[in-house]
Amino acid sequence: MKSIRIVAILVMLAVPFALAQQMNSSSFKITSDTADSSGGIRNSSSYSMQSSLNSISGSLNSSGFSMTAGFISTLALSVNAPNVLNQTVSGSNWNQPVNFTVLTRDVDNDTVTVSFYTSNDNSSFTLQSTATCAQCFGYTKFNFSISNYVCSDISTKYFKFTASDGSLNNETGPLNFSVAKASIPQSNITVVEGAGQSINTHSTINLTFRIYDPYNGTPAAGKNASIYVQNVGSFNKLSCITNSTGHCRVQLTPACDYSGGPHTLIGGVSGDSCYADINSTSSTFTIDALAFCSRISFKLAFDINGSSGDTSRADGKAAGFYRADNITKHYACIDDGNNAFGIIRTGAQLDYVNATTGSIIVSETQEDNRFAIPVLGSACSLLETKGLSHPLQPFISTNEGVGAVELVLEYPGIDIVGDTERSGSFTLVMERNQSNDKQLIIDIL
């Protein structure tokens, strides 16, 4: 009996993926044929072995022999790089998260690591984050986010992804994205002062808004803002900078170019480098301009006794232009040192007093206007000593017997109208307005 020893070494080269598989559950058959001296086939036998064994020995019938097969039980060869595709970006405001996504798969069913990079210049990239997919045969979506941008990051930036299975790599081409100005929801711009209020012309109103950034959880402090006030079909812009609590405050003192009635009021961010322009919803406030801006002025202009150099005063002050809140006694007076003429407001509301050399003007609102004209045999200083005690005798005390001569014209419920000026000697002619029995017209002849 002849004994034969056979050593078999199995070598597996790179093979297609279909053959590179787990071999623990597979069975392979090896057939051994032994030839006799006559050249015939003897003891043709087959032998089965499990791939999970690293060494195998066996015997073939009477022709005993041993066989050793050395091989790796599991073959996991990477022959394809992971796929990485469909990268997206959403969001851009620096005060909110910017989100990035990508799809990846590996046909070799390998574990894949995806890396996310960003760059400010499309040249030098910084790793932001990584994520792993085990046995990544099917497409898997990866999500990344950056939520720590600040105002100074506003610019165009770039991002890319790489995918690696440990031996082979793939990456996307860089794409650009923008970090943009922050946005403020309209509901976070709120009116604090001014809405629903009513004022008169030449009165002052505070208009205040607060701007709050809900994404950062802080007031929008030190930001450029504006308040817009509607007037006669257009909006007047009043600019301000928000304070440490996010408040933008302006003061409005409407003149007669502001119409009477309700005015729309809005406010918000305007022209700021960090926040996008956004306005609040509208509010309203009311201006009572009808009575104040419809007005009449009474003027005296002359040189007393024909000599120039007469002195004009308003409430004891030097000549000048004065509004109602600039003086206490609403009158003007002109004198030559010996005689004086004055105009005193006795109507509902003063518009202004204007005293210039040789001329005095007192202006009242059209509604309920009245004027008292004192003629004095002394200087204007006599008026300055008098106190208001009665609307039709504004500088005469009830217990005073002498001191001044007054010319008082009183027509209850009647307004005086007219627009004529004249110097020198003149005559005042008063007549009822035939088309409006509530008005008295004064002409100068």
GUVEXVEX-290411 format. One record per residue (C-alpha): x, y, z; residue number from 1. Coordinates in nm, 2 decimals. Layout:
residues N
+--------+--------+--------+-----+
:     xx :     yy :     zz : pos :
+--------+--------+--------+-----+
:      X :      Y :      Z : NUM :
...
+--------+--------+--------+-----+
end
This chain:
residues 445
+--------+--------+--------+-----+
:     xx :     yy :     zz : pos :
+--------+--------+--------+-----+
:   0.00 :   0.00 :   0.00 :   1 :
:   0.15 :   0.33 :  -0.11 :   2 :
:   0.10 :   0.63 :   0.11 :   3 :
:   0.08 :   0.97 :  -0.05 :   4 :
:   0.09 :   1.32 :   0.13 :   5 :
:  -0.07 :   1.61 :  -0.05 :   6 :
:  -0.05 :   1.97 :   0.06 :   7 :
:  -0.31 :   2.20 :  -0.09 :   8 :
:  -0.28 :   2.58 :  -0.06 :   9 :
:  -0.58 :   2.77 :  -0.17 :  10 :
:  -0.51 :   3.12 :  -0.30 :  11 :
:  -0.80 :   3.36 :  -0.37 :  12 :
:  -0.72 :   3.66 :  -0.58 :  13 :
:  -0.93 :   3.97 :  -0.62 :  14 :
:  -1.27 :   3.85 :  -0.74 :  15 :
:  -1.60 :   4.03 :  -0.81 :  16 :
:  -1.81 :   4.12 :  -0.52 :  17 :
:  -2.05 :   3.83 :  -0.58 :  18 :
:  -1.77 :   3.59 :  -0.48 :  19 :
:  -1.61 :   3.79 :  -0.20 :  20 :
:  -1.86 :   3.68 :   0.07 :  21 :
:  -1.87 :   3.52 :   0.41 :  22 :
:  -1.75 :   3.16 :   0.38 :  23 :
:  -1.85 :   3.03 :   0.72 :  24 :
:  -2.19 :   2.92 :   0.60 :  25 :
:  -2.06 :   2.78 :   0.27 :  26 :
:  -1.95 :   2.43 :   0.18 :  27 :
:  -1.68 :   2.35 :  -0.08 :  28 :
:  -1.62 :   2.00 :  -0.23 :  29 :
:  -1.27 :   1.88 :  -0.32 :  30 :
:  -1.23 :   1.56 :  -0.54 :  31 :
:  -0.91 :   1.35 :  -0.52 :  32 :
:  -0.83 :   1.09 :  -0.78 :  33 :
:  -0.53 :   0.84 :  -0.72 :  34 :
:  -0.38 :   0.67 :  -1.02 :  35 :
:  -0.23 :   0.32 :  -1.00 :  36 :
:   0.08 :   0.20 :  -1.18 :  37 :
:  -0.13 :   0.09 :  -1.48 :  38 :
:  -0.26 :   0.43 :  -1.53 :  39 :
:  -0.61 :   0.35 :  -1.41 :  40 :
:  -0.82 :   0.54 :  -1.17 :  41 :
:  -0.83 :   0.40 :  -0.81 :  42 :
:  -1.04 :   0.49 :  -0.52 :  43 :
:  -1.20 :   0.79 :  -0.68 :  44 :
:  -1.33 :   0.97 :  -0.37 :  45 :
:  -1.48 :   1.31 :  -0.28 :  46 :
:  -1.41 :   1.51 :   0.04 :  47 :
:  -1.62 :   1.80 :   0.18 :  48 :
:  -1.48 :   2.07 :   0.41 :  49 :
:  -1.64 :   2.36 :   0.59 :  50 :
:  -1.48 :   2.70 :   0.52 :  51 :
:  -1.49 :   2.79 :   0.89 :  52 :
:  -1.19 :   2.55 :   0.95 :  53 :
:  -0.84 :   2.69 :   0.91 :  54 :
:  -0.67 :   2.35 :   0.88 :  55 :
:  -0.83 :   2.02 :   0.76 :  56 :
:  -0.69 :   1.67 :   0.76 :  57 :
:  -0.86 :   1.36 :   0.64 :  58 :
:  -0.80 :   1.01 :   0.48 :  59 :
:  -0.92 :   0.87 :   0.15 :  60 :
:  -1.02 :   0.50 :   0.19 :  61 :
:  -0.72 :   0.27 :   0.18 :  62 :
:  -0.51 :   0.52 :   0.02 :  63 :
:  -0.47 :   0.72 :   0.34 :  64 :
:  -0.33 :   1.07 :   0.31 :  65 :
:  -0.36 :   1.39 :   0.50 :  66 :
:  -0.43 :   1.73 :   0.34 :  67 :
:  -0.39 :   2.07 :   0.49 :  68 :
:  -0.58 :   2.37 :   0.34 :  69 :
:  -0.47 :   2.71 :   0.47 :  70 :
:  -0.71 :   2.99 :   0.38 :  71 :
:  -0.89 :   3.29 :   0.54 :  72 :
:  -1.24 :   3.20 :   0.64 :  73 :
:  -1.39 :   3.55 :   0.57 :  74 :
:  -1.31 :   3.77 :   0.28 :  75 :
:  -1.42 :   4.13 :   0.30 :  76 :
:  -1.25 :   4.31 :   0.01 :  77 :
:  -1.33 :   4.68 :  -0.07 :  78 :
:  -1.33 :   4.72 :  -0.44 :  79 :
:  -1.56 :   5.03 :  -0.46 :  80 :
:  -1.54 :   5.37 :  -0.29 :  81 :
:  -1.85 :   5.50 :  -0.11 :  82 :
:  -2.09 :   5.71 :  -0.31 :  83 :
:  -2.16 :   6.06 :  -0.17 :  84 :
:  -2.41 :   6.29 :  -0.35 :  85 :
:  -2.71 :   6.52 :  -0.33 :  86 :
:  -2.56 :   6.77 :  -0.08 :  87 :
:  -2.80 :   7.05 :   0.02 :  88 :
:  -2.80 :   7.36 :   0.24 :  89 :
:  -3.09 :   7.55 :   0.40 :  90 :
:  -3.11 :   7.86 :   0.61 :  91 :
:  -2.88 :   8.15 :   0.59 :  92 :
:  -2.95 :   8.41 :   0.87 :  93 :
:  -2.66 :   8.42 :   1.11 :  94 :
:  -2.89 :   8.42 :   1.42 :  95 :
:  -3.05 :   8.09 :   1.31 :  96 :
:  -2.91 :   7.74 :   1.24 :  97 :
:  -2.77 :   7.68 :   0.89 :  98 :
:  -2.85 :   7.31 :   0.79 :  99 :
:  -2.66 :   7.08 :   0.56 : 100 :
:  -2.75 :   6.73 :   0.43 : 101 :
:  -2.58 :   6.47 :   0.21 : 102 :
:  -2.66 :   6.11 :   0.09 : 103 :
:  -2.41 :   5.82 :   0.10 : 104 :
:  -2.40 :   5.45 :   0.03 : 105 :
:  -2.14 :   5.18 :  -0.01 : 106 :
:  -2.21 :   4.89 :  -0.25 : 107 :
:  -1.95 :   4.68 :  -0.06 : 108 :
:  -2.17 :   4.72 :   0.25 : 109 :
:  -1.88 :   4.87 :   0.44 : 110 :
:  -1.89 :   5.10 :   0.74 : 111 :
:  -1.87 :   5.46 :   0.61 : 112 :
:  -1.75 :   5.77 :   0.79 : 113 :
:  -1.89 :   6.10 :   0.64 : 114 :
:  -1.70 :   6.42 :   0.72 : 115 :
:  -1.84 :   6.78 :   0.68 : 116 :
:  -1.60 :   7.07 :   0.60 : 117 :
:  -1.65 :   7.44 :   0.55 : 118 :
:  -1.42 :   7.72 :   0.42 : 119 :
:  -1.42 :   8.10 :   0.40 : 120 :
:  -1.21 :   8.11 :   0.08 : 121 :
:  -1.28 :   7.78 :  -0.11 : 122 :
:  -0.92 :   7.69 :  -0.05 : 123 :
:  -0.86 :   7.60 :   0.32 : 124 :
:  -1.13 :   7.38 :   0.46 : 125 :
:  -1.20 :   7.32 :   0.83 : 126 :
:  -1.36 :   7.00 :   0.96 : 127 :
:  -1.69 :   7.08 :   1.13 : 128 :
:  -1.83 :   6.73 :   1.22 : 129 :
:  -1.83 :   6.36 :   1.13 : 130 :
:  -2.09 :   6.08 :   1.13 : 131 :
:  -2.08 :   5.71 :   1.07 : 132 :
:  -2.30 :   5.46 :   0.89 : 133 :
:  -2.25 :   5.08 :   0.97 : 134 :
:  -2.31 :   4.84 :   0.68 : 135 :
:  -2.40 :   5.13 :   0.46 : 136 :
:  -2.53 :   4.94 :   0.16 : 137 :
:  -2.85 :   5.15 :   0.12 : 138 :
:  -2.86 :   5.53 :   0.08 : 139 :
:  -2.83 :   5.70 :   0.41 : 140 :
:  -2.90 :   6.07 :   0.47 : 141 :
:  -2.67 :   6.26 :   0.70 : 142 :
:  -2.76 :   6.60 :   0.87 : 143 :
:  -2.52 :   6.86 :   0.99 : 144 :
:  -2.59 :   7.21 :   1.14 : 145 :
:  -2.40 :   7.52 :   1.23 : 146 :
:  -2.57 :   7.75 :   1.49 : 147 :
:  -2.29 :   7.96 :   1.62 : 148 :
:  -2.25 :   8.22 :   1.35 : 149 :
:  -2.24 :   8.59 :   1.45 : 150 :
:  -2.29 :   8.91 :   1.26 : 151 :
:  -1.92 :   8.93 :   1.15 : 152 :
:  -1.96 :   8.60 :   0.97 : 153 :
:  -2.19 :   8.76 :   0.71 : 154 :
:  -2.03 :   8.66 :   0.37 : 155 :
:  -2.02 :   8.39 :   0.10 : 156 :
:  -1.87 :   8.06 :   0.24 : 157 :
:  -1.82 :   7.71 :   0.10 : 158 :
:  -1.88 :   7.35 :   0.21 : 159 :
:  -1.81 :   6.99 :   0.10 : 160 :
:  -1.84 :   6.63 :   0.23 : 161 :
:  -1.60 :   6.33 :   0.22 : 162 :
:  -1.69 :   5.96 :   0.27 : 163 :
:  -1.44 :   5.69 :   0.36 : 164 :
:  -1.48 :   5.31 :   0.41 : 165 :
:  -1.14 :   5.29 :   0.57 : 166 :
:  -0.95 :   5.22 :   0.25 : 167 :
:  -1.12 :   5.41 :  -0.03 : 168 :
:  -1.25 :   5.77 :  -0.02 : 169 :
:  -1.48 :   5.99 :  -0.22 : 170 :
:  -1.59 :   6.36 :  -0.18 : 171 :
:  -1.83 :   6.61 :  -0.32 : 172 :
:  -1.72 :   6.92 :  -0.51 : 173 :
:  -1.73 :   7.24 :  -0.30 : 174 :
:  -2.06 :   7.44 :  -0.31 : 175 :
:  -2.11 :   7.80 :  -0.19 : 176 :
:  -2.36 :   7.93 :   0.06 : 177 :
:  -2.43 :   8.26 :   0.22 : 178 :
:  -2.44 :   8.37 :   0.58 : 179 :
:  -2.68 :   8.66 :   0.56 : 180 :
:  -2.82 :   8.93 :   0.79 : 181 :
:  -3.03 :   8.82 :   1.08 : 182 :
:  -3.41 :   8.84 :   1.05 : 183 :
:  -3.65 :   8.96 :   1.32 : 184 :
:  -4.01 :   8.83 :   1.31 : 185 :
:  -4.26 :   9.11 :   1.27 : 186 :
:  -4.43 :   9.00 :   1.59 : 187 :
:  -4.11 :   9.09 :   1.79 : 188 :
:  -4.13 :   9.46 :   1.69 : 189 :
:  -4.38 :   9.61 :   1.93 : 190 :
:  -4.51 :   9.97 :   1.99 : 191 :
:  -4.44 :  10.09 :   2.34 : 192 :
:  -4.55 :  10.46 :   2.33 : 193 :
:  -4.76 :  10.67 :   2.10 : 194 :
:  -5.03 :  10.43 :   1.97 : 195 :
:  -5.38 :  10.55 :   2.05 : 196 :
:  -5.27 :  10.89 :   2.18 : 197 :
:  -5.41 :  11.23 :   2.07 : 198 :
:  -5.21 :  11.55 :   2.05 : 199 :
:  -5.24 :  11.91 :   1.92 : 200 :
:  -5.03 :  12.06 :   1.65 : 201 :
:  -4.70 :  12.19 :   1.80 : 202 :
:  -4.74 :  11.95 :   2.09 : 203 :
:  -4.48 :  11.68 :   2.14 : 204 :
:  -4.54 :  11.30 :   2.14 : 205 :
:  -4.30 :  11.02 :   2.22 : 206 :
:  -4.30 :  10.74 :   1.96 : 207 :
:  -4.13 :  10.43 :   2.09 : 208 :
:  -4.08 :  10.07 :   1.95 : 209 :
:  -3.90 :   9.77 :   2.10 : 210 :
:  -3.70 :   9.53 :   1.88 : 211 :
:  -3.63 :   9.18 :   2.02 : 212 :
:  -3.43 :   8.89 :   1.87 : 213 :
:  -3.61 :   8.57 :   1.97 : 214 :
:  -3.34 :   8.35 :   1.82 : 215 :
:  -3.06 :   8.49 :   2.04 : 216 :
:  -3.30 :   8.56 :   2.32 : 217 :
:  -3.18 :   8.92 :   2.36 : 218 :
:  -3.29 :   9.27 :   2.27 : 219 :
:  -3.15 :   9.40 :   1.94 : 220 :
:  -2.93 :   9.67 :   2.10 : 221 :
:  -2.73 :   9.93 :   1.92 : 222 :
:  -2.91 :   9.87 :   1.59 : 223 :
:  -3.02 :  10.12 :   1.32 : 224 :
:  -3.39 :  10.17 :   1.33 : 225 :
:  -3.66 :  10.41 :   1.20 : 226 :
:  -4.01 :  10.51 :   1.29 : 227 :
:  -4.24 :  10.62 :   1.00 : 228 :
:  -4.53 :  10.85 :   1.04 : 229 :
:  -4.79 :  10.88 :   0.76 : 230 :
:  -4.89 :  11.23 :   0.65 : 231 :
:  -5.09 :  11.33 :   0.35 : 232 :
:  -5.03 :  11.01 :   0.16 : 233 :
:  -4.66 :  10.96 :   0.23 : 234 :
:  -4.44 :  10.86 :   0.53 : 235 :
:  -4.20 :  11.08 :   0.71 : 236 :
:  -3.89 :  10.88 :   0.84 : 237 :
:  -3.76 :  10.95 :   1.19 : 238 :
:  -3.43 :  10.76 :   1.25 : 239 :
:  -3.28 :  10.64 :   1.58 : 240 :
:  -3.05 :  10.37 :   1.73 : 241 :
:  -3.19 :  10.11 :   1.97 : 242 :
:  -3.07 :  10.13 :   2.33 : 243 :
:  -2.95 :   9.85 :   2.55 : 244 :
:  -3.31 :   9.73 :   2.60 : 245 :
:  -3.38 :   9.73 :   2.22 : 246 :
:  -3.60 :  10.05 :   2.24 : 247 :
:  -3.61 :  10.30 :   1.95 : 248 :
:  -3.76 :  10.63 :   2.06 : 249 :
:  -3.82 :  10.96 :   1.87 : 250 :
:  -4.01 :  11.27 :   1.96 : 251 :
:  -4.25 :  11.42 :   1.71 : 252 :
:  -4.37 :  11.78 :   1.73 : 253 :
:  -4.60 :  11.82 :   1.43 : 254 :
:  -4.64 :  12.16 :   1.27 : 255 :
:  -4.93 :  12.26 :   1.06 : 256 :
:  -4.79 :  12.07 :   0.76 : 257 :
:  -4.93 :  11.76 :   0.94 : 258 :
:  -5.30 :  11.72 :   0.87 : 259 :
:  -5.55 :  11.68 :   1.14 : 260 :
:  -5.70 :  11.34 :   1.22 : 261 :
:  -5.55 :  10.99 :   1.26 : 262 :
:  -5.19 :  10.91 :   1.14 : 263 :
:  -5.05 :  10.57 :   1.07 : 264 :
:  -4.74 :  10.48 :   1.27 : 265 :
:  -4.49 :  10.19 :   1.20 : 266 :
:  -4.14 :  10.12 :   1.31 : 267 :
:  -3.86 :   9.87 :   1.27 : 268 :
:  -3.50 :   9.79 :   1.16 : 269 :
:  -3.37 :  10.01 :   0.88 : 270 :
:  -3.03 :  10.01 :   0.72 : 271 :
:  -2.85 :   9.80 :   0.98 : 272 :
:  -2.54 :   9.60 :   0.90 : 273 :
:  -2.65 :   9.30 :   1.11 : 274 :
:  -3.03 :   9.28 :   1.08 : 275 :
:  -3.24 :   9.28 :   0.76 : 276 :
:  -3.50 :   9.56 :   0.72 : 277 :
:  -3.83 :   9.47 :   0.88 : 278 :
:  -4.13 :   9.68 :   1.00 : 279 :
:  -4.39 :   9.63 :   1.26 : 280 :
:  -4.76 :   9.62 :   1.20 : 281 :
:  -4.93 :   9.96 :   1.19 : 282 :
:  -5.07 :  10.16 :   1.48 : 283 :
:  -5.23 :  10.51 :   1.48 : 284 :
:  -5.23 :  10.83 :   1.68 : 285 :
:  -5.44 :  11.15 :   1.63 : 286 :
:  -5.34 :  11.51 :   1.57 : 287 :
:  -5.60 :  11.78 :   1.64 : 288 :
:  -5.48 :  12.03 :   1.38 : 289 :
:  -5.81 :  12.18 :   1.27 : 290 :
:  -5.85 :  12.44 :   1.55 : 291 :
:  -5.48 :  12.52 :   1.58 : 292 :
:  -5.37 :  12.54 :   1.22 : 293 :
:  -5.67 :  12.74 :   1.11 : 294 :
:  -5.57 :  13.07 :   1.27 : 295 :
:  -5.59 :  13.44 :   1.25 : 296 :
:  -5.33 :  13.70 :   1.33 : 297 :
:  -5.39 :  14.05 :   1.45 : 298 :
:  -5.11 :  14.30 :   1.37 : 299 :
:  -5.03 :  14.66 :   1.47 : 300 :
:  -4.74 :  14.83 :   1.28 : 301 :
:  -4.67 :  15.20 :   1.31 : 302 :
:  -4.44 :  15.46 :   1.46 : 303 :
:  -4.62 :  15.63 :   1.76 : 304 :
:  -4.63 :  16.00 :   1.71 : 305 :
:  -4.46 :  15.96 :   1.37 : 306 :
:  -4.12 :  15.90 :   1.53 : 307 :
:  -3.91 :  15.58 :   1.45 : 308 :
:  -3.74 :  15.37 :   1.72 : 309 :
:  -4.04 :  15.25 :   1.91 : 310 :
:  -3.97 :  14.95 :   2.13 : 311 :
:  -4.16 :  14.62 :   2.09 : 312 :
:  -4.18 :  14.36 :   2.36 : 313 :
:  -4.37 :  14.03 :   2.43 : 314 :
:  -4.46 :  13.94 :   2.79 : 315 :
:  -4.18 :  14.18 :   2.92 : 316 :
:  -3.92 :  14.00 :   2.70 : 317 :
:  -3.71 :  14.15 :   2.43 : 318 :
:  -3.85 :  14.15 :   2.07 : 319 :
:  -3.87 :  13.81 :   1.92 : 320 :
:  -4.09 :  13.52 :   1.81 : 321 :
:  -4.26 :  13.32 :   2.09 : 322 :
:  -4.48 :  13.02 :   2.10 : 323 :
:  -4.74 :  12.97 :   2.38 : 324 :
:  -4.51 :  12.76 :   2.60 : 325 :
:  -4.23 :  13.02 :   2.57 : 326 :
:  -4.42 :  13.30 :   2.75 : 327 :
:  -4.65 :  13.33 :   3.05 : 328 :
:  -4.87 :  13.63 :   2.95 : 329 :
:  -4.99 :  13.61 :   2.59 : 330 :
:  -4.95 :  13.97 :   2.47 : 331 :
:  -4.73 :  14.20 :   2.27 : 332 :
:  -4.68 :  14.57 :   2.32 : 333 :
:  -4.51 :  14.86 :   2.14 : 334 :
:  -4.43 :  15.20 :   2.30 : 335 :
:  -4.23 :  15.52 :   2.25 : 336 :
:  -4.17 :  15.57 :   2.62 : 337 :
:  -4.48 :  15.77 :   2.68 : 338 :
:  -4.76 :  15.59 :   2.50 : 339 :
:  -4.82 :  15.23 :   2.43 : 340 :
:  -5.04 :  15.00 :   2.22 : 341 :
:  -5.08 :  14.63 :   2.28 : 342 :
:  -5.25 :  14.32 :   2.15 : 343 :
:  -5.37 :  14.06 :   2.41 : 344 :
:  -5.49 :  13.71 :   2.34 : 345 :
:  -5.83 :  13.66 :   2.50 : 346 :
:  -5.94 :  13.38 :   2.26 : 347 :
:  -5.92 :  13.00 :   2.31 : 348 :
:  -5.56 :  12.92 :   2.21 : 349 :
:  -5.25 :  13.12 :   2.12 : 350 :
:  -5.06 :  13.03 :   1.81 : 351 :
:  -4.76 :  13.27 :   1.85 : 352 :
:  -4.66 :  13.62 :   1.94 : 353 :
:  -4.41 :  13.81 :   1.72 : 354 :
:  -4.26 :  14.14 :   1.83 : 355 :
:  -4.03 :  14.33 :   1.60 : 356 :
:  -3.92 :  14.69 :   1.57 : 357 :
:  -4.23 :  14.90 :   1.49 : 358 :
:  -4.46 :  14.59 :   1.46 : 359 :
:  -4.64 :  14.35 :   1.69 : 360 :
:  -4.84 :  14.04 :   1.59 : 361 :
:  -5.06 :  13.81 :   1.81 : 362 :
:  -5.19 :  13.49 :   1.63 : 363 :
:  -5.47 :  13.28 :   1.77 : 364 :
:  -5.65 :  12.97 :   1.65 : 365 :
:  -5.94 :  13.05 :   1.42 : 366 :
:  -6.19 :  12.89 :   1.65 : 367 :
:  -6.31 :  13.11 :   1.94 : 368 :
:  -6.05 :  13.38 :   1.86 : 369 :
:  -6.07 :  13.72 :   2.05 : 370 :
:  -5.82 :  14.00 :   2.09 : 371 :
:  -5.80 :  14.28 :   2.34 : 372 :
:  -5.63 :  14.61 :   2.23 : 373 :
:  -5.50 :  14.82 :   2.53 : 374 :
:  -5.41 :  15.18 :   2.46 : 375 :
:  -5.19 :  15.32 :   2.74 : 376 :
:  -5.08 :  15.66 :   2.83 : 377 :
:  -4.76 :  15.51 :   2.97 : 378 :
:  -4.49 :  15.26 :   2.87 : 379 :
:  -4.55 :  14.89 :   2.81 : 380 :
:  -4.41 :  14.82 :   3.16 : 381 :
:  -4.76 :  14.90 :   3.30 : 382 :
:  -4.89 :  14.59 :   3.13 : 383 :
:  -4.61 :  14.38 :   3.27 : 384 :
:  -4.74 :  14.45 :   3.63 : 385 :
:  -5.09 :  14.33 :   3.57 : 386 :
:  -5.23 :  13.98 :   3.65 : 387 :
:  -5.49 :  13.79 :   3.46 : 388 :
:  -5.82 :  13.81 :   3.64 : 389 :
:  -6.09 :  13.81 :   3.37 : 390 :
:  -6.08 :  13.69 :   3.01 : 391 :
:  -6.22 :  14.02 :   2.88 : 392 :
:  -6.01 :  14.24 :   3.10 : 393 :
:  -5.69 :  14.04 :   3.12 : 394 :
:  -5.47 :  14.29 :   3.31 : 395 :
:  -5.72 :  14.49 :   3.51 : 396 :
:  -5.79 :  14.39 :   3.87 : 397 :
:  -6.15 :  14.42 :   3.99 : 398 :
:  -6.05 :  14.66 :   4.27 : 399 :
:  -5.84 :  14.89 :   4.05 : 400 :
:  -6.00 :  15.22 :   3.97 : 401 :
:  -5.76 :  15.37 :   3.72 : 402 :
:  -5.45 :  15.27 :   3.53 : 403 :
:  -5.53 :  15.17 :   3.18 : 404 :
:  -5.77 :  15.23 :   2.90 : 405 :
:  -5.89 :  14.93 :   2.71 : 406 :
:  -6.06 :  14.87 :   2.38 : 407 :
:  -6.23 :  14.54 :   2.41 : 408 :
:  -6.43 :  14.39 :   2.12 : 409 :
:  -6.64 :  14.10 :   2.23 : 410 :
:  -6.87 :  13.89 :   2.01 : 411 :
:  -6.95 :  13.56 :   2.18 : 412 :
:  -6.94 :  13.27 :   1.94 : 413 :
:  -6.82 :  13.49 :   1.66 : 414 :
:  -6.48 :  13.46 :   1.49 : 415 :
:  -6.29 :  13.75 :   1.34 : 416 :
:  -6.15 :  13.70 :   0.99 : 417 :
:  -5.94 :  13.91 :   0.76 : 418 :
:  -5.60 :  13.93 :   0.59 : 419 :
:  -5.53 :  14.30 :   0.52 : 420 :
:  -5.23 :  14.49 :   0.64 : 421 :
:  -5.18 :  14.87 :   0.64 : 422 :
:  -4.95 :  15.12 :   0.79 : 423 :
:  -5.01 :  15.48 :   0.88 : 424 :
:  -5.35 :  15.61 :   0.97 : 425 :
:  -5.63 :  15.36 :   0.92 : 426 :
:  -5.98 :  15.29 :   1.01 : 427 :
:  -6.11 :  14.95 :   1.12 : 428 :
:  -6.44 :  14.85 :   0.95 : 429 :
:  -6.62 :  14.55 :   1.10 : 430 :
:  -6.91 :  14.38 :   0.93 : 431 :
:  -7.09 :  14.05 :   0.94 : 432 :
:  -7.00 :  13.79 :   0.69 : 433 :
:  -7.32 :  13.76 :   0.49 : 434 :
:  -7.24 :  13.40 :   0.39 : 435 :
:  -7.14 :  13.29 :   0.75 : 436 :
:  -7.32 :  13.45 :   1.04 : 437 :
:  -7.05 :  13.31 :   1.28 : 438 :
:  -6.78 :  13.54 :   1.13 : 439 :
:  -6.70 :  13.91 :   1.15 : 440 :
:  -6.49 :  14.05 :   0.88 : 441 :
:  -6.24 :  14.34 :   0.96 : 442 :
:  -6.13 :  14.56 :   0.68 : 443 :
:  -5.87 :  14.83 :   0.71 : 444 :
:  -5.94 :  15.16 :   0.53 : 445 :
+--------+--------+--------+-----+
end
